[in-house]
Amino acid sequence: MFESIGPNTHVRVGGDFANVFDHEDYIAMVNAIDEASVVLRAHLILEEFLNIWASRITKTDDLFAGAFVPFKTKLCVCRNLGLSVEFFEILDKFNEIRNRYSHRRKYTLESSKLDSLCKKVDIILSDPEMLSCEKFELFIEGTDSNNQRRQITYTWITADTKKRIILVLIVFILKFVQWMQIEFNALGIKYNLVVWPVESRSDLSLYTHIEVPNKEQTV
């Protein structure tokens, strides 16, 4: 079990997981001009989690190497390898949403579906308890196209559908990472997903909000 941390403590993604949680992915999603781009990139990030789970549990470098394996197939394999049902169901919903964007040119995610996904993520227990999707914040700091430093905070109330998808994704990933780390520890699998607590805010930090490093970027 993890050491309890307060609501103002930052959690840095590190260890073996740092190469998966690439801040460039989140910059790209924040700057995306359409919902489809956000969903497709989020789907790729979630697929990496399935790859990690399957590979670590089976003690292979890449269980799915050598052939194209669809997301749903990977998801079902991971479920058979012990993936929690509640995480399976949410990942399955993300996959369903991704497929709708892929096969319907003008598809727009219905607010009812996003709200339903948000509620499924919120009811997943965590220790310490994490903020709900609607209370989570996305904080961006960087240099705009005019070379001016800017800071932007997105909240559920002020965010459009694209940003809300990101907020739901981040809260889900935080809970998923914690669950995976606990499972790996219990099984004696040496794979460090996160490192906490962290005092510095200069790195990619996660808990009550997500921050991107101080570097030039469009925000």
Secondary structure, 3 states (H helix, E strand, C coil): CCCCCCCCCEEEECHHHCCCCCHHHHHHHHCCCCHHHHHHHHHHHHHHHHHHHHHHHHCCCCCCCCCCCCHHHHHHHHHHCCCCHHHHHHHHHHHHHHHHHHHCCCCCCCHHHHHHHHHHHHCCCCCCCCCCCCCCEEEEEEECCCCCEEEEEEECCCCCHHHHHHHHHHHHHHHHHHHHHHHHHHCCCCCCCEEEEECCCCCCEECCEEECCCCECCC
